[in-house]
């Protein structure tokens, strides 16, 4: 069955055949949505939409717009199928009956971005692209570098020089060509586009390549299979997602839309975007009640979601407005507190990941959700990605003399 049948512009609605375009809409630069053959997929039973026994995102190969699976034994096959925990301590603290934290740190490079990179490397091999390039503050680059290395592909990463050193080290260990830009993420993004056009490299950038959202939508499929399909909820689930450039939340939205189109879910979950107050361009548009996303001067410790002008902002905004969700703004202090909240139940999250949980806490406080609402929080990356922030959240450990009396005095 030919699954991938074309694209549709998210701005003007123009549709294109697969061979007509590669990245954005030629008419207005709008981001393209991948169109699948929903009619054919609708006729398949649920069990034929899943590769039974495959514990990775390739489990949903029938719903992905690529024609071949990657070979056995590579990290490409290990991306996805991450655990969803339901810690009773957090449920009790927040007064929620049903709460899951979907922990993406078990992905090969320890972040959600592996989902997109796995699919993009598969697509690059499918179209014969020799080099893949992206702009990244660290996580997307690490995901691409690792996935490309697994199959012997060349990768080039443009990153702002302010990116955490540990993340840059991860890129270099994977063998990627790393170019640090003396500016912010937006400048690195722009330069990566220019380089891909000049040298013919395949560009992985989120908010530019339509296949990134196709990889990220697999998280929605996992939520469907492991949470929604196993519980007879009488109300829509609420999904909380940290938002930077907007591609993760738009990808998750796309996944649920695909499931709705083929009749596997009867109602759309409500999607809540969570942004740092220091990088809230999309949340500002939501609060204003329009789709006019205006650049900000981003300044937040959550580097992975620190973006002046989100490249996938429009679709990210609609993920909330079209599902009766909302956008929530949280301060950096709340983001740090959320790191320790998640840590108290054994989940180690970086600031960009804990932002979603901070958003949930605020939503509960403001009455945006009720105790009966089922809630899924996306924790998108490991705390090991930003040890400096983890140290800031945890504070300093006490230092004592090496005596039992000193221990007793401390405990007292």
C-alpha positions in Angstrom: 0.0 0.0 0.0 1.3 3.5 -0.9 0.9 5.3 2.4 2.4 8.7 1.7 0.4 10.5 -1.0 1.3 14.2 -0.7 1.6 17.4 1.3 -0.7 20.1 2.4 0.4 23.7 3.3 -0.6 24.6 6.9 -1.1 28.2 5.9 -2.8 28.4 2.5 -4.0 24.8 2.2 -2.4 24.1 -1.2 -1.8 20.4 -1.7 1.3 19.0 -3.5 2.4 15.6 -4.8 5.4 14.0 -3.0 7.8 14.8 -5.8 6.7 18.5 -6.2 8.3 19.8 -3.0 10.8 18.8 -0.3 10.5 21.3 2.5 8.1 24.3 2.7 5.2 25.6 0.6 6.6 27.4 -2.5 3.7 29.9 -2.4 4.0 31.3 1.1 6.8 29.4 2.9 4.2 27.6 5.1 5.1 24.3 6.8 3.8 21.3 5.0 1.7 18.5 6.6 2.3 15.0 5.3 -0.8 13.5 3.9 -1.3 9.7 4.2 -3.8 7.6 2.4 -6.4 7.8 5.2 -9.1 6.0 3.3 -6.9 2.9 2.9 -5.7 3.1 6.5 -9.3 3.4 7.7 -10.0 0.0 6.2 -7.3 -1.7 8.2 -8.0 -3.3 11.5 -6.2 -1.9 14.5 -3.8 -4.9 14.8 -2.6 -4.2 11.2 -1.6 -0.7 12.2 1.0 -2.0 14.7 4.0 -4.3 14.2 3.5 -6.6 17.1 6.7 -7.3 19.0 8.5 -4.2 17.7 9.4 -2.1 20.8 10.4 1.1 19.0 8.7 3.8 17.0 8.9 1.5 14.0 6.1 -0.4 15.7 3.9 2.1 13.8 5.6 1.6 10.5 2.2 1.3 8.7 1.4 4.8 9.8 4.8 6.3 8.8 5.6 7.9 5.4 8.6 5.9 4.6 8.7 2.7 2.6 11.6 0.7 4.2 12.6 -0.1 7.7 16.2 0.4 8.8 18.4 -2.6 9.3 18.4 -4.7 12.5 20.6 -3.8 15.4 20.9 0.0 15.0 19.7 2.7 17.4 17.2 3.8 14.8 15.2 0.8 15.8 15.5 1.6 19.5 14.1 5.1 19.4 10.6 5.5 20.9 8.4 3.1 22.9 9.3 5.0 26.0 7.7 4.3 29.4 4.7 6.1 30.9 4.9 6.1 34.7 2.0 6.9 37.0 3.6 8.0 40.3 1.1 7.9 43.1 3.1 10.6 45.0 2.5 13.1 42.2 -1.1 12.1 41.8 -1.7 12.7 45.5 0.2 16.1 45.5 -1.8 17.4 42.6 -5.1 15.8 43.5 -5.4 14.0 40.1 -7.0 10.6 39.7 -5.2 9.7 36.5 -1.7 11.0 35.8 1.2 9.7 33.6 4.7 11.0 33.0 6.0 9.8 29.6 9.8 9.7 30.1 11.7 10.2 26.9 15.1 9.9 28.5 15.4 6.2 27.6 15.8 7.1 23.9 19.3 6.4 22.5 20.6 10.0 22.9 18.3 10.6 25.9 15.8 13.0 24.4 12.5 13.1 22.4 14.4 14.3 19.4 15.5 10.8 18.5 12.0 10.1 17.1 12.4 12.8 14.4 16.0 12.0 13.6 15.3 8.2 13.2 12.6 9.0 10.6 14.8 11.7 8.9 17.7 9.3 8.5 15.4 6.7 7.1 14.0 9.3 4.6 17.5 10.5 3.7 18.5 6.9 2.8 15.3 6.5 0.9 16.0 9.6 -1.3 19.8 9.0 -1.6 20.9 12.0 0.4 24.6 11.7 1.5 24.8 14.4 4.2 22.1 15.6 6.7 22.3 19.0 8.4 20.4 20.6 11.2 20.5 23.5 13.6 20.3 22.6 17.3 20.9 23.8 20.8 22.0 20.2 21.5 19.2 17.6 21.6 18.2 17.6 18.0 21.8 17.6 17.0 22.7 14.8 19.3 19.8 12.8 18.0 20.8 13.3 14.4 24.4 12.7 15.0 23.7 9.4 16.8 21.2 8.1 14.3 23.4 9.1 11.4 26.4 7.4 12.9 24.5 4.2 13.5 24.1 3.7 9.7 27.3 5.4 8.5 25.7 8.7 7.4 27.4 12.0 7.5 25.9 14.8 9.6 26.6 18.5 10.1 25.3 20.4 13.2 25.1 24.2 13.5 24.7 25.1 17.2 24.8 28.4 19.1 28.1 28.7 21.1 26.0 29.1 24.3 24.7 25.5 24.0 25.6 23.3 27.1 29.2 21.9 26.6 27.9 18.4 27.5 25.5 18.5 24.6 28.2 19.6 22.2 30.5 16.8 23.5 27.8 14.3 22.7 27.6 15.5 19.1 31.4 15.3 18.6 31.6 11.8 20.2 29.1 10.6 17.6 31.4 11.9 14.9 29.3 14.8 13.6 30.8 17.9 12.0 30.0 20.5 14.7 30.0 24.2 13.8 29.4 26.7 16.7 27.8 29.9 15.7 28.6 33.1 17.6 24.9 34.0 18.0 21.6 32.4 19.1 19.6 29.4 17.8 17.8 31.5 15.2 21.0 32.5 13.6 22.2 28.9 13.6 18.9 27.9 12.0 19.3 30.5 9.2 22.9 29.5 8.5 22.0 25.8 8.3 19.3 26.6 5.6 21.8 28.6 3.6 24.4 25.8 3.9 21.9 23.1 2.8 20.9 25.1 -0.2 24.5 25.9 -1.1 25.9 22.3 -0.7 22.9 20.2 -1.5 22.7 18.7 2.1 19.4 17.2 3.3 18.0 19.6 6.0 16.5 18.1 9.1 15.4 21.4 10.7 12.2 21.3 12.7 9.6 23.7 11.3 11.2 23.3 7.9 11.3 19.6 7.0 7.8 18.1 7.1 9.1 14.7 8.1 10.3 15.8 11.6 6.7 16.0 12.8 6.1 12.5 11.4 8.7 11.1 13.7 7.5 13.0 16.7 3.9 12.0 16.1 4.8 8.5 17.2 4.6 9.6 20.8 0.9 10.2 20.3 0.5 6.6 18.9 2.2 5.3 22.1 -0.1 7.3 24.3 -3.0 5.9 22.3 -1.9 2.3 22.6 -0.6 2.3 26.2 -3.0 4.8 28.0 -6.1 5.7 26.0 -6.9 2.3 24.5 -6.5 0.6 28.0 -8.8 3.0 29.9 -12.4 3.9 29.2 -12.2 7.6 30.0 -15.4 9.6 29.9 -13.6 12.8 29.0 -10.7 13.9 26.7 -7.2 13.2 28.0 -5.0 16.3 28.6 -1.5 16.2 27.2 1.1 18.7 28.5 4.1 19.5 26.3 7.0 21.9 26.7 7.3 24.2 23.7 10.2 25.9 22.0 10.3 25.9 18.3 6.9 24.2 18.4 7.6 21.0 16.4 7.1 18.5 19.2 3.7 19.7 20.1 2.7 20.0 16.5 4.0 16.5 15.9 2.0 15.1 18.8 -1.1 17.0 17.5 -0.5 15.4 14.0 -0.3 12.0 15.5 -3.7 12.3 17.2 -5.2 13.8 14.1 -4.0 10.8 12.1 -5.6 8.5 14.6 -8.8 10.4 14.5 -8.8 10.4 10.7 -8.6 6.6 10.5 -11.1 6.1 13.3 -8.9 4.8 16.1 -9.9 7.5 18.5 -13.4 9.1 18.8 -12.3 12.4 20.3 -9.1 14.5 20.3 -7.1 14.9 23.5 -6.8 18.5 24.8 -3.2 19.7 24.2 -1.5 22.2 26.5 1.6 24.0 25.4 4.0 25.1 28.2 6.5 27.8 27.7 9.1 29.6 29.8 8.2 33.2 30.5 11.5 34.1 29.0 10.6 32.5 25.7 6.9 32.7 25.2 6.2 33.9 21.7 3.5 31.3 21.0 1.9 31.8 24.4 1.7 35.5 23.8 -0.2 35.0 20.6 -2.6 32.6 22.4 -3.2 35.2 25.1 -3.8 37.8 22.5 -6.4 35.6 20.8 -4.8 35.6 17.4 -2.3 33.8 15.2 0.2 36.6 15.0 3.4 35.2 16.5 5.9 38.0 17.2 9.5 37.3 18.0 10.8 37.8 21.6 14.3 38.2 23.0 14.5 34.7 24.5 16.1 34.5 27.9 15.6 31.3 29.9 17.7 28.6 31.6 15.7 26.0 29.6 18.0 26.2 26.6 16.3 23.6 24.5 13.1 25.7 24.4 14.8 29.1 24.2 13.7 30.5 20.9 13.1 34.0 19.7 10.7 33.2 16.8 9.4 29.6 16.8 9.9 28.0 13.4 6.8 25.9 13.8 4.8 28.4 15.8 1.6 28.4 13.8 1.0 24.7 14.0 2.1 24.7 17.6 -0.5 27.4 18.5 -3.2 25.4 16.7 -2.4 22.3 18.6 -3.9 24.0 21.6 -6.6 26.1 20.0 -8.0 23.3 17.8 -8.2 20.8 20.7 -9.7 23.1 23.4 -6.3 23.1 25.2 -4.3 26.2 26.2 -0.9 27.8 26.5 0.6 28.2 29.9 3.6 30.4 30.9 5.9 29.5 33.8 8.8 31.2 35.4 12.3 29.7 35.4 12.0 29.2 39.2 9.0 27.0 38.7 10.9 25.0 36.0 13.7 24.3 38.5 11.2 23.3 41.2 9.6 20.9 38.7 13.0 19.2 38.2 13.1 18.3 41.9 9.4 17.3 41.8 10.0 14.8 39.1 13.3 13.8 40.7 11.5 12.9 43.9 9.8 10.0 42.0 12.9 8.9 40.1 12.5 10.9 36.9 15.6 13.0 36.0 14.5 15.8 33.7 16.3 18.7 32.1 14.7 22.2 32.3 13.0 22.0 28.9 11.5 18.7 30.0 10.3 19.8 33.5 8.6 22.8 32.0 5.6 20.6 31.0 5.2 19.5 34.6 5.6 23.1 35.8 2.8 23.9 33.4 0.6 21.1 34.8 1.0 22.4 38.3 0.0 25.9 37.2 -3.0 24.5 35.3 -4.2 22.6 38.4 -3.8 25.7 40.5 -5.7 27.9 38.0 -8.5 25.3 37.6 -7.8 24.6 33.9 -8.2 20.9 34.5 -10.2 18.9 37.1 -9.2 16.0 39.3 -11.1 13.7 37.0 -9.3 14.7 33.9 -6.7 12.1 32.7 -3.4 13.8 32.2 -0.2 12.8 30.3 2.9 14.9 30.8 5.7 14.7 28.2 9.2 14.7 29.9 11.2 15.2 26.8 14.9 14.9 27.9 17.3 13.6 30.5 18.6 15.8 33.3 22.1 14.6 32.3 21.7 16.9 29.3 22.1 20.0 31.5 23.9 19.0 34.7 24.5 22.7 35.6 20.7 23.3 35.8 20.3 20.1 37.8 22.8 21.3 40.3 21.0 24.6 40.5 17.7 22.9 41.2 19.1 20.4 43.8 21.3 22.9 45.7 24.5 22.1 47.6 24.9 18.9 49.7 26.0 19.5 53.3 29.7 18.9 54.1 30.5 17.4 57.6 33.4 16.0 59.5 34.0 12.2 59.1 32.5 11.3 62.5 29.2 9.7 63.6 28.6 12.6 65.9 28.6 14.9 62.9 26.1 12.7 61.2 23.8 12.8 64.3 24.1 16.6 64.6 23.2 16.9 60.9 20.2 14.6 61.2 19.0 16.5 64.3 
